[in-house]
Amino acid sequence: MIDAGSREFWRATLALCLGSFMIFANVYVTQPLLPTLAEAFEISELQASMSLTVTTLTLGLSLLVYGPLSDVVGRKSVMVTSMVGAVLTTFLLSYVSNYDQLLLLRALQGLCLGGLPAIAVAYMGDEFRHKAMVLAVGFYISGNSLGGIGGRLIGGLAAQWLGWEHVFGVMAVMSLALLAIFVWLLPRSQHFAPRPLCMRALATPLMGHMRNPLLLIAYIIGGLNMLIFVNQYSFITFVLAEAPYSLSSGWLGMLFLTYLSGTIGSSIAGRVAQRVAQPIIMLVGIGILMTGTLVTLLPGITAILMGFLLNALGFFVAHSAASSWVSHRASVAKASASSLYLVFYYLGSSLGSFYLQPFWQWAGWQGVVVGSLVVLSLSLFAVCLLRVVSVRQGAASHTALV
């Protein structure tokens, strides 16, 4: 087993962080390009946003496949194969001639990009000692967030300097280099024990999680929050690309640096969770997200930036608490419980643009704010319901023990 601080620990952790950076950079590379794609292909805002939502949708669904597949075939081989597929689709994206081709390849790319997120933590669980795994997971999650920010920055700046047609070529070259480093650095699995593929054994825990109200409500909360949070960024790019702001794709990419406040939010939530119930932390996070949404209505780009800084802070506070809640409340098959949370998470991301589009057509950004507050109010209600159910189940367990 790999010990914390050993040479193998740093090789494996660096490999997984770089792989994570590559995955999420490719997922979110089109988000600062949405106004540019809408203009280039003469399509609507909703159609342009599908370049992101179709990728998160197929990525989310693929999580249900890669985990069980890796239990049978092996961890590293499945991760590497899926990443090779992601690099190939990224190269092909640089040659698209129409928007339908772009959407098809982005959907295929999402299917390939799901391999590493579905398996990375399971690989660490196989190969790392507990202390080393806890430390490595923290670095890995940082790679996720930095990849999301980096992909948006690279996409925006590459489009500004080279044109959007060359963005995927830049991403493909970078992805190929990161893949080569990943393969070289990541140690071969030494403690993996293959299991026979049994569909019934896989489906049973998933259905059990869906019947558990303490988990199902948390899944819904994560999906509702992601539905609003990530898609607000998509619609605000159209606001900032028009007068009076008229920002280029490079500057639009800079907007996503506001995600960094989410890193602080996750850290705060982890510390506070040691003293405060996680549903209370979720309530606070959603409240901050709602406040930031309202702040964006104030005039001026400074207010928009401050609003999105608050949004990222609040979202990641709530997301950290909800995902941690799922991990702690799942009594069996914790990996599948966490995978289901991510499925809801990415489904929310994929459906958000369809939900917010009518509000956008009705009243522009003000309409998006109204639509956002409706869903976030439902999320607040779900957290209150989660709190009530957890208290009642706790009381019932105490009575049974007595």
Summary of the structure (lengths in Angstrom):
residues: 402
radius of gyration: 20.9
end to end distance: 42.2
largest distance: 70.2
contacts: 1488
relative contact order: 0.13
helix: 86%
strand: 0%
